[in-house]
Amino acid sequence: MSVDRLIDVTWEGRPPPASAWGNLKSYICGLRTALSPVADRAQIESRQGAYRIVVDRNEVDVDVVEDNAAQARSALRRGEAERASELLARAVNLWRGMPFEGIASSTALSETTRLERLRTRMREDLAESWRVLGRYPDAMVQLHGLLDEDPLREHVWARLILLLNETGRRGEALDAYRRARRIIVSELGVEPGAVLSSAHRAVLRGEPTISGVPQFC
């Protein structure tokens, strides 16, 4: 990134001071010091009128999360729930706060939306891996947490309803469907979609497992 661009970003919305060039050099020096404990080499390189940061894929938490999420999904499809749960728990635990918090730009907003969707999908898959492993209370806590954040997630309701049914709590599963339908009709003015309706029918038919609904929505 050019020095001019770095100065613009650092003093965004304000005129840069006369000492901006010298200040920027100090900031870069501080960043090099901060990064040195986690790298065997200098990660910030100087170029004529610019700086470049050089990192390996396994040094960026977002890359690690995406790799773990992809491996976990493959493991789930192969029936390796234990492996999937380990990868997903590791990835979810890397999350700290909101991505790009305090940065107001269209690029940051788009990336934040993408990463939040990734985190949601990982938590759903983590709940699924725990279900397969028989860790039903953990799976339910995860699904309830997702619904507390966004009660309009129909496929999460479907997973919760079928999980309740699978664990012999048919009455609670039907209550959950009625609650989900009430929220969706009230907020969106439409009836539940195919996934949630399919889960409801599975409970009414007395199907004992979660197999009636796609695992990877």
LINBELFEN-V719047 format. One record per backbone hydrogen bond with DSSP energy under -0.5 kcal/mol. NH is the residue of the N-H (numbers start at 1). CO is the residue of the C=O. Records with the same first field share a line. If there is no record, write none. Layout:
NH: CO ; CO
This chain:
3: 49
6: 2
7: 3
8: 4
9: 5
10: 6
11: 7
12: 9
14: 11
20: 17
23: 19
24: 20
25: 21
26: 22
27: 23
28: 24
29: 25
30: 26
31: 27
32: 28
33: 29
34: 30
35: 31
36: 32
37: 33
38: 35
39: 36
45: 43 ; 52
47: 50
49: 47
50: 47
51: 1
52: 45
54: 43
55: 53
59: 56
60: 57
61: 59
64: 60
65: 61
66: 62
67: 63
68: 64
69: 65
70: 66
71: 67
72: 68
73: 69
74: 70
75: 71
76: 72
77: 73
78: 74
79: 76
80: 75
81: 79
84: 80
85: 81
86: 82
87: 83
88: 84
89: 85
90: 86
91: 87
92: 88
93: 89
94: 91
95: 92
101: 98
103: 100
104: 102
105: 103
109: 105
110: 106
111: 107
112: 108
113: 109
114: 110
115: 111
116: 112
117: 113
118: 114
119: 115
120: 116
121: 117
122: 118
123: 119
124: 120
125: 121
126: 122
127: 123
128: 124
129: 125
130: 126
131: 127
132: 128
133: 129
134: 131
135: 130
136: 134
139: 135
140: 136
141: 137
142: 138
143: 139
144: 140
145: 141
146: 142
147: 143
148: 144
149: 145
150: 146
153: 150
154: 152
157: 153
158: 154
159: 155
160: 156
161: 157
162: 158
163: 159
164: 160
165: 161
166: 162
167: 163
168: 165
169: 164
173: 169
174: 170
175: 171
176: 172
177: 173
178: 174
179: 175
180: 176
181: 177
182: 178
183: 179
184: 180
185: 181
186: 182
187: 183
188: 184
189: 184 ; 185
190: 184
197: 193
198: 194
199: 195
200: 196
201: 197
202: 198
203: 199
204: 200
205: 201
206: 202 ; 203
207: 202
213: 210
217: 215
